[in-house]
Amino acid sequence: MTAVAFHFNVDDRLGYACRWLRKAVNQRARVVVIGPPKTLQELDLALWTLSETEFLPHCQSAASPEMVERSPIVLVNSVETGMHGDIMLNLGDHVPVGFEQFERVTEVVTQGEVERASARQRWKHYQASGCTIVQHDLAPQGGR
């Protein structure tokens, strides 16, 4: 069964996604990132400019099969049957079709009310599907 982690109250969704992806790649995970084309285009640029001394290898799903196979991060608009990876990072507003083929799904949610409402619907869907759900609240704690 797929485990789902929601990361709530993120200030900057793409910045957080880049840092999260860096950590995942450092742990040798293969990640499929799903989202709308505009978001993936912005993420692609952000991954190139994350740091002057660092590059997170990634590619679009339309790249050559060899490139997709070697890349630890693959950016996709939709999940294809048989697509493999350890983790799916969802930057979209809906539960991705095919999420079940991943061991883990990570959802990144900002403080925006529309995005939070969408996340609530995804949570209910995952819960109804029998997924184990973990919540990470990133809101600043008072006095820290």
N, C-alpha and C positions, 0 to 999 in steps of 0.2 A: 504494500500500500504506500502511496506517495505521502511524504511528510511535507507540510506547507509551513513556511515561516513568513509572517507579516512583520515588516519593519515600519512602524507608524511614526508620525510626527517628524518626518524628514524635512529639513529646511530646503535643500537643493536636491531634487530627485536625480538629475544626471551626475552631479558631483558625488553624491552618495553611491550611485551605481558604479561609477568608476573606481572608487575606493574599495567597494565590496568586490568588484571583479578582480582588482589587484590582489586582494587577500585570497580569493578563490583560486586564481592562477598560481599564486605562491604555494598553495596547498595541493597543486597538481590536479585540480578539478577541471573537467571539461564542461563549459557552460553554453547553453543555447539561450540567447536573449531574444525575446519576442516583444514586438511593439509595433505601433503604426510607423509607416515609412519616415515621416518627419522626425519622430523621436529617435529612430535608429540612425538617421542621418546626423542628427545632433550628437548622439552618443559616439558615432564613428569619429567625428571631429574631436570630441572631448577625449577619447582614448588616445588620439595622436598627440594631444597637447596637455595631457595630465601632468607631465613633469618634463623638464628639459633633458633629464638624464635617464628617462625610463620610457619604455615602449611596451604596451600590452598587445601581444600578437592577437589579431582578430581578422575576420573576413565576413563578407556578406554570403548568404546561402547560395547566391548565384555564381560564386567563384568556382574555379575548377574543382572537381572532386578531390584531387590531391591536396589542394589548399584547404578545403573544408576539413579533410581528414587530419591535417597537421595543426590546424588552428585550435587553441584551447578555448577561444571565444568565437561563436558563430552568431551573426545577427540575422534574424529571420522575421518575415511578416506573418508566416503561418508555419505550423509544425507539419512536416511530411512524415508519413508512415515509415517507421524504421530509423528515423533520425535518432542519433544517439548523443548522449551527454549525461553527466552525473546530475546536473542541476539545470533547471529552467529558471531564468530571471524574467519575470513578467513585468514589462513597463507599459502594458496596455490597460484598457478599462474593462476588459471582459476576461472570463476564464478561458484560457486557450484550449481549443480542441486538441486532444492528444496529450494533455498534460500528464496523463496516467502512465505514459511510457518513461517518465523520469523518476528517479529515486526521491528527488526533492524539488520543490518549487519555492522560489522566494518572490515575495511581493513587496514593492517599495511604495509607500503611501505618504504623501505630503500632508500638510495641515489644512489644505483647501477642502471646503465642505463638499463640493461636487466629487472630488476624488475620494474623500472618505466615504461618501454614500455609495459610490461604485465599489469600494473595497468591502463594504458591509455585504453587498450582494455576492461578491466573489467568496467571501468567508462562508456565507450560508450555503453556497454551491459546494464548496470543498467539504464542508461539514456533512452535508447530505450525501456526499460521495463516500463518506467513511474515512476521510483523510485525517491524520493527526495534525493538529494546528498548534503552532507556537507563536506567541506574540512578543515582539520586542518594541517597547515604547521608548522612543528616542527623545521625548520631550525633556527639556532641561529640568533638572531637579532643583528645587529651591535651596539656596545657600551653598551650592557647589560651584 
